[in-house]
Amino acid sequence: MRFQIVLMWALSVAAPGLYVYLGFITAESNRAILNSVVAAAIATLTGLMILRRVDDFPGMRSYSMILPSLAASYGIVLVGILGLRLVYSRVVLTSSFVVAVLTAFGLAFLTERLVKPIFSVVPGGDADTLQDIDEARWMMLDTPVVPQHEPCLIVADFRHDHAAAWERMLAEAAISGRTVYHSKLLRESLTGRVTIEHLSENSFGSLLPNHAYRRVKRLLDLVGVVLLLPLLLGPMAMIAMIIALDSPGGIFFRQERMGYRGQTFRMVKFRSMRPRDAIADEHGAREDAMTRSDDDRVTRIGRVLRRTRLDELPQIVNILRGEMSWIGPRPEAVPLSRWYESEIPFYSYRHIVRPGISGWAQVQQGHVTDLDAINQKLSYDFYYIKYFSAWLDIIIALRTIPTMIGGFGAR
């Protein structure tokens, strides 16, 4: 971290400041240059801290987070400058931002290729299956002797009945300051998924997620609506006109979805498909609720809306009603939800929190419908519930931006 801070400050703070100060571009006041250099230093440090915190979450060590993280940090600093009415140098701040992004990409490139944790694995239990995870390197231990190499990261299945010699080795490793991980928790950390075999395991500590944050989250949802609705009204009106001109039918699509605490509600979206009649039988309704790849029911403008997730914007109404949140597990159509509940144990547990416009499974996996993929999606939802927090919501919000731009997982 210290190396990254020094490198970022040298390339993206000191260099642009000196370039302008020495008069290579244009003469600006020393006060404007100084304010901009200080602001750039704060922005790069904040951006690096965000990226470092992002790395703590599985699947987040990716180039897609660099631009939104640094854009957010520089944006906040710029708002502070404008709010305090300080003089500043556009050249210094702009060049600093560009260089900071390029430097961060370079650091990420080197980190992903040179830094890969090595874990010493104690044989037995599900620890033997960790080698299927590519995010780390695994070294199987043959004898119950504490490894002497540094850093020494040891992983074992704490639920497995190890021989006495292995138990003593794990105790010695912990006493000597080595880091010893439980294989189940390490798997969650590396994959971003939580699998529940039995609710009696109580692997969540409590089956109710963070109660205090649930109350705060509802308030934040309403604040987000108040702040964003004035900005979204114009684009939403334009989208509505385009839909009306593109194909016959209503502008909005309403569908019964399974929501918070298993209560159904009518979710509203911009219509992205051609209108069709309601289907009465259960199997037909289930098939109709599934959107396949290259589904011929999707309209021309609908494909764009679905790829960019703009069809979800009217769900701001569901947030106001308390039926949804900005971030949370995506609500499923009622026929699909009932089918999943009948086939997948503990599926209904995902309804313990409000469904969201974007969620952990959406930014990690995308849109899925078959049972095998739904099982994996459910493990992502359980991870979100287990680590339910403001920071995870921020990570998902930042990850949603490149997802919208790239169209990841759209159908």
C-alpha positions as MATLAB code, in Angstrom:
seq = 'MRFQIVLMWALSVAAPGLYVYLGFITAESNRAILNSVVAAAIATLTGLMILRRVDDFPGMRSYSMILPSLAASYGIVLVGILGLRLVYSRVVLTSSFVVAVLTAFGLAFLTERLVKPIFSVVPGGDADTLQDIDEARWMMLDTPVVPQHEPCLIVADFRHDHAAAWERMLAEAAISGRTVYHSKLLRESLTGRVTIEHLSENSFGSLLPNHAYRRVKRLLDLVGVVLLLPLLLGPMAMIAMIIALDSPGGIFFRQERMGYRGQTFRMVKFRSMRPRDAIADEHGAREDAMTRSDDDRVTRIGRVLRRTRLDELPQIVNILRGEMSWIGPRPEAVPLSRWYESEIPFYSYRHIVRPGISGWAQVQQGHVTDLDAINQKLSYDFYYIKYFSAWLDIIIALRTIPTMIGGFGAR';
ca = [
       0.000    0.000    0.000;
       2.834    2.402    0.864;
       4.498    1.689   -2.481;
       1.233    2.313   -4.326;
       0.628    5.614   -2.492;
       4.159    6.881   -3.224;
       3.936    5.859   -6.879;
       0.482    7.391   -7.359;
       1.476   10.658   -5.673;
       4.684   10.879   -7.704;
       3.031   10.228  -11.077;
      -0.465   11.665  -10.683;
       0.057   14.474   -8.152;
       3.622   15.794   -8.170;
       4.231   15.416  -11.926;
       1.113   17.315  -13.157;
       1.642   19.996  -10.497;
       5.258   20.583  -11.506;
       4.338   20.496  -15.189;
       1.945   23.411  -14.738;
       4.050   25.208  -12.095;
       7.073   25.319  -14.429;
       4.902   26.914  -17.109;
       4.954   24.136  -19.718;
       1.216   24.586  -20.443;
      -0.124   27.819  -19.052;
       0.626   30.225  -16.257;
      -1.694   29.778  -13.284;
      -1.581   31.219   -9.793;
       0.459   29.359   -7.213;
      -2.603   29.192   -4.976;
      -4.647   27.419   -7.692;
      -1.823   24.949   -8.321;
      -1.336   24.268   -4.606;
      -5.074   23.731   -4.007;
      -5.244   21.349   -6.967;
      -2.178   19.374   -5.868;
      -3.601   18.944   -2.346;
      -6.991   17.969   -3.783;
      -5.364   15.468   -6.159;
      -3.365   13.954   -3.281;
      -6.546   13.498   -1.236;
      -8.432   12.085   -4.235;
      -5.755    9.548   -5.170;
      -5.392    8.405   -1.545;
      -9.173    8.041   -1.201;
      -9.394    6.192   -4.516;
      -6.617    3.782   -3.493;
      -8.317    3.116   -0.151;
     -11.594    2.361   -1.943;
      -9.822   -0.006   -4.344;
      -7.991   -1.683   -1.468;
     -11.264   -2.155    0.416;
     -12.875   -3.464   -2.760;
     -10.165   -6.128   -2.989;
     -11.422   -7.568    0.302;
     -14.548   -8.707   -1.507;
     -14.366  -11.755   -3.772;
     -14.519  -11.251   -7.502;
     -13.705   -7.568   -7.120;
     -10.020   -7.587   -8.074;
     -10.884   -6.379  -11.546;
     -10.165   -3.488  -13.837;
     -13.857   -2.587  -13.945;
     -13.694   -0.981  -10.475;
     -10.779    1.376  -11.139;
     -12.591    4.032  -13.162;
     -15.724    4.323  -10.966;
     -13.646    4.331   -7.754;
     -11.289    7.091   -8.885;
     -14.093    9.026  -10.585;
     -16.014    8.967   -7.300;
     -13.024   10.129   -5.232;
     -12.071   12.914   -7.653;
     -15.722   13.925   -7.989;
     -16.132   14.257   -4.228;
     -12.977   16.355   -3.985;
     -14.117   18.598   -6.859;
     -17.486   19.133   -5.168;
     -15.589   20.156   -2.015;
     -13.476   22.651   -3.974;
     -16.519   24.184   -5.625;
     -18.434   24.260   -2.345;
     -15.611   26.091   -0.596;
     -15.155   28.353   -3.650;
     -11.440   27.682   -3.850;
      -9.398   28.534   -6.898;
      -8.054   25.474   -8.684;
      -6.285   24.382  -11.851;
      -8.409   22.403  -14.299;
      -5.250   21.247  -16.069;
      -3.708   19.845  -12.877;
      -6.868   18.056  -11.734;
      -7.754   16.671  -15.176;
      -4.241   15.440  -15.951;
      -3.936   14.055  -12.422;
      -7.141   12.053  -12.852;
      -6.064   10.624  -16.220;
      -2.601    9.666  -14.938;
      -4.094    8.192  -11.737;
      -6.418    5.951  -13.782;
      -3.578    4.787  -16.035;
      -1.306    4.153  -13.039;
      -4.029    2.209  -11.227;
      -4.541    0.025  -14.300;
      -0.799   -0.626  -14.405;
      -0.698   -1.542  -10.718;
      -3.715   -3.827  -11.112;
      -2.077   -5.522  -14.091;
       1.097   -6.232  -12.096;
      -0.786   -7.254   -8.948;
      -3.019   -9.783  -10.692;
      -0.015  -11.434  -12.324;
       2.540  -11.273   -9.542;
       0.499  -11.490   -6.337;
      -1.374  -14.742   -5.704;
      -1.754  -16.071   -2.145;
      -0.337  -19.528   -1.356;
      -2.244  -21.616    1.194;
      -0.905  -24.669    3.009;
      -3.825  -27.120    3.164;
      -4.349  -29.598    6.006;
      -5.833  -32.747    4.415;
      -9.291  -33.878    5.424;
     -12.880  -32.703    5.019;
     -13.846  -30.212    2.330;
     -10.374  -28.619    2.443;
      -9.343  -31.228   -0.131;
     -11.657  -29.611   -2.702;
     -10.195  -26.108   -2.420;
      -7.811  -26.759   -5.300;
     -10.722  -26.203   -7.693;
     -10.589  -22.471   -6.831;
      -8.266  -20.605   -9.195;
      -7.989  -17.385   -7.163;
      -5.143  -18.862   -5.051;
      -2.376  -21.467   -5.097;
      -2.739  -24.552   -2.887;
       0.010  -26.635   -1.291;
      -1.149  -29.898    0.326;
       0.651  -30.739    3.565;
       1.964  -34.292    3.951;
       3.068  -34.216    7.577;
       1.696  -32.444   10.675;
       4.552  -29.975   10.883;
       4.071  -26.188   10.900;
       5.383  -24.796    7.566;
       8.350  -22.482    8.046;
       8.025  -20.385    4.889;
       6.721  -16.816    5.081;
       4.025  -15.710    4.756;
       2.526  -18.889    6.186;
      -1.223  -19.194    5.489;
      -2.780  -22.457    6.683;
      -6.289  -23.684    5.894;
      -8.181  -26.599    7.436;
     -11.752  -27.854    7.722;
     -12.508  -27.160   11.385;
     -15.567  -29.418   11.234;
     -13.483  -32.451   10.255;
     -12.269  -34.870   12.916;
      -8.507  -34.526   12.372;
      -5.953  -36.827   13.934;
      -4.397  -35.617   17.196;
      -1.094  -34.779   15.497;
      -2.810  -32.438   13.019;
      -4.818  -30.824   15.835;
      -1.582  -30.121   17.740;
       0.012  -28.680   14.600;
      -2.901  -26.273   14.068;
      -2.692  -25.151   17.704;
       1.064  -24.614   17.431;
       0.612  -22.659   14.191;
      -1.931  -20.330   15.790;
       0.194  -19.824   18.916;
       3.256  -18.978   16.805;
       1.335  -16.253   14.977;
       0.540  -18.106   11.758;
      -2.799  -17.373   10.136;
      -5.131  -20.390   10.161;
      -8.344  -20.241    8.083;
     -11.490  -22.315    8.227;
     -11.939  -23.815    4.756;
     -15.652  -22.981    4.614;
     -15.102  -19.281    5.351;
     -12.099  -19.089    3.035;
     -14.166  -20.561    0.218;
     -16.815  -17.899    0.822;
     -14.166  -15.174    0.773;
     -12.640  -16.330   -2.521;
     -15.834  -17.203   -4.410;
     -18.369  -14.720   -3.006;
     -20.863  -17.520   -2.422;
     -22.358  -19.026    0.726;
     -23.805  -22.519    0.618;
     -26.167  -23.664    3.372;
     -26.459  -27.416    3.800;
     -28.542  -27.230    6.998;
     -30.106  -24.250    8.740;
     -29.157  -25.921   12.033;
     -25.526  -25.121   11.201;
     -26.464  -21.480   11.856;
     -23.460  -20.412    9.786;
     -24.865  -16.890    9.747;
     -24.498  -16.505   13.517;
     -28.091  -15.311   13.404;
     -30.675  -16.022   10.735;
     -31.623  -12.339   10.824;
     -29.186  -10.045    8.983;
     -27.829   -6.822   10.489;
     -30.942   -5.352   12.157;
     -29.538   -1.855   12.704;
     -28.459   -1.499    9.074;
     -31.843   -2.713    7.830;
     -33.436    0.360    9.406;
     -30.749    2.715    8.100;
     -30.924    1.120    4.651;
     -34.608    1.956    4.320;
     -33.861    5.607    5.144;
     -30.987    5.638    2.618;
     -33.328    4.202   -0.025;
     -35.748    7.093    0.469;
     -32.932    9.671    0.451;
     -31.680    8.130   -2.803;
     -35.141    8.466   -4.339;
     -35.391   12.138   -3.324;
     -31.952   12.923   -4.753;
     -32.174   10.906   -7.970;
     -35.811   11.279   -8.997;
     -35.432   14.891  -10.285;
     -32.446   13.770  -12.375;
     -34.212   10.673  -13.721;
     -37.540   12.240  -14.714;
     -36.182   13.660  -17.990;
     -34.488   10.454  -19.209;
     -37.503    8.386  -18.131;
     -39.883   10.632  -20.116;
     -37.649   10.277  -23.175;
     -37.538    6.481  -22.817;
     -41.331    6.398  -22.495;
     -41.737    8.309  -25.775;
     -39.308    6.015  -27.603;
     -41.151    2.918  -26.360;
     -44.476    4.343  -27.541;
     -43.032    5.012  -31.008;
     -41.151    1.715  -31.265;
     -43.984   -0.805  -30.874;
     -47.696   -0.963  -30.000;
     -48.658   -1.506  -26.382;
     -48.342    0.171  -23.027;
     -45.237    1.968  -21.841;
     -44.944    0.052  -18.583;
     -44.845   -3.664  -17.792;
     -46.243   -4.875  -14.470;
     -45.694   -8.336  -13.062;
     -46.340  -10.130   -9.796;
     -43.024  -10.754   -8.058;
     -42.109  -12.466   -4.803;
     -40.777   -9.909   -2.366;
     -39.829   -9.062    1.189;
     -40.824  -11.741    3.719;
     -42.475  -13.770    0.980;
     -45.129  -11.142    0.193;
     -46.054  -10.681   -3.461;
     -46.112   -7.242   -5.091;
     -46.562   -5.740   -8.548;
     -43.194   -4.717   -9.903;
     -43.179   -2.035  -12.609;
     -40.652   -1.779  -15.455;
     -40.443   -0.121  -18.824;
     -41.945   -2.507  -21.372;
     -39.161   -4.214  -23.327;
     -41.242   -7.005  -24.910;
     -44.240   -7.221  -27.183;
     -47.533   -7.485  -25.284;
     -48.889  -11.015  -24.817;
     -51.933  -12.553  -23.174;
     -51.763  -13.911  -19.631;
     -51.236  -17.686  -19.372;
     -53.374  -19.590  -16.895;
     -51.647  -22.968  -16.474;
     -48.668  -23.142  -14.085;
     -46.116  -24.657  -16.487;
     -46.970  -22.189  -19.247;
     -46.779  -19.224  -16.856;
     -43.379  -20.415  -15.690;
     -42.071  -20.709  -19.234;
     -43.511  -17.299  -20.110;
     -41.743  -15.711  -17.128;
     -38.340  -16.899  -18.372;
     -36.408  -14.687  -20.753;
     -34.133  -16.683  -23.053;
     -31.052  -15.495  -24.895;
     -32.079  -13.720  -28.118;
     -35.741  -13.969  -27.080;
     -37.818  -12.941  -30.119;
     -40.402  -11.275  -27.848;
     -37.941   -8.493  -27.008;
     -38.439   -5.280  -29.020;
     -35.671   -3.291  -30.712;
     -35.554   -0.595  -28.040;
     -36.162   -3.315  -25.451;
     -32.807   -4.917  -26.196;
     -31.039   -1.648  -25.491;
     -33.049   -1.064  -22.311;
     -32.382   -4.577  -21.004;
     -28.674   -4.452  -21.826;
     -28.214   -1.142  -19.979;
     -30.758   -2.029  -17.234;
     -32.639    1.204  -17.965;
     -35.890   -0.783  -18.121;
     -35.596   -1.092  -14.312;
     -35.837    2.666  -13.623;
     -39.623    2.746  -12.921;
     -38.977    0.464   -9.933;
     -38.205    3.664   -8.067;
     -41.977    3.566   -7.396;
     -41.589    0.154   -5.723;
     -38.778    1.600   -3.585;
     -41.060    4.434   -2.432;
     -43.727    1.895   -1.487;
     -41.228   -0.065    0.604;
     -41.520   -3.129   -1.629;
     -37.972   -2.904   -2.967;
     -34.558   -1.399   -2.257;
     -31.870    0.010   -4.543;
     -29.635   -2.959   -3.668;
     -30.752   -6.497   -2.822;
     -31.540   -9.915   -4.330;
     -33.514   -9.534   -7.549;
     -37.217  -10.419   -7.112;
     -38.381  -13.397   -9.174;
     -41.702  -13.776  -10.951;
     -44.172  -15.612   -8.698;
     -44.432  -18.785  -10.880;
     -40.629  -19.059  -11.013;
     -40.225  -18.366   -7.293;
     -42.731  -21.064   -6.346;
     -41.003  -23.532   -8.666;
     -37.583  -22.747   -7.167;
     -38.980  -23.084   -3.641;
     -40.311  -26.551   -4.446;
     -36.976  -27.684   -5.915;
     -34.276  -25.893   -3.895;
     -33.965  -26.141   -0.086;
     -33.853  -22.824    1.775;
     -34.709  -20.826   -1.368;
     -37.279  -18.778    0.532;
     -34.582  -17.556    2.947;
     -33.508  -14.996    0.310;
     -36.742  -13.104    1.092;
     -35.360  -12.117    4.528;
     -34.256   -8.785    2.994;
     -35.966   -6.473    0.529;
     -35.331   -7.297   -3.145;
     -33.331   -4.763   -5.109;
     -32.920   -3.195   -8.528;
     -29.336   -4.479   -8.540;
     -27.743   -7.164   -6.399;
     -24.635   -9.199   -5.636;
     -25.725  -12.092   -7.855;
     -26.470   -9.751  -10.779;
     -23.022   -8.139  -10.820;
     -21.310  -11.502  -10.278;
     -23.391  -13.864  -12.420;
     -25.960  -12.031  -14.520;
     -29.412  -13.266  -15.536;
     -30.103  -17.007  -15.114;
     -33.156  -19.271  -15.136;
     -32.153  -22.988  -15.040;
     -32.029  -24.764  -11.679;
     -28.271  -25.378  -11.576;
     -27.538  -21.699  -12.220;
     -30.250  -20.681   -9.729;
     -28.498  -22.796   -7.070;
     -25.335  -20.808   -7.705;
     -27.291  -17.547   -7.734;
     -28.803  -18.504   -4.382;
     -25.322  -18.941   -2.905;
     -24.521  -15.373   -4.029;
     -27.748  -14.146   -2.389;
     -26.818  -15.933    0.847;
     -23.404  -14.254    0.751;
     -25.115  -10.858    0.459;
     -27.401  -11.657    3.419;
     -24.535  -12.945    5.561;
     -22.324   -9.896    4.919;
     -25.248   -7.451    4.735;
     -23.673   -4.014    5.195;
     -23.457   -0.498    3.810;
     -20.024   -1.156    2.363;
     -21.187   -4.203    0.398;
     -24.068   -2.107   -0.978;
     -21.568    0.550   -2.080;
     -19.445   -2.112   -3.802;
     -22.500   -3.442   -5.656;
     -23.529    0.081   -6.681;
     -20.050    0.777   -8.079;
     -19.974   -2.608   -9.821;
     -23.399   -1.927  -11.367;
     -22.033    1.007  -13.415;
     -19.693   -1.071  -15.641;
     -22.351   -3.804  -15.700;
     -24.827   -1.329  -17.219;
     -22.251   -0.075  -19.731;
     -21.094   -3.535  -20.777;
     -24.484   -5.233  -20.668;
     -23.126   -8.126  -18.566;
     -25.704  -10.877  -17.984;
     -28.529   -9.198  -19.917;
     -31.202  -11.267  -21.661;
];
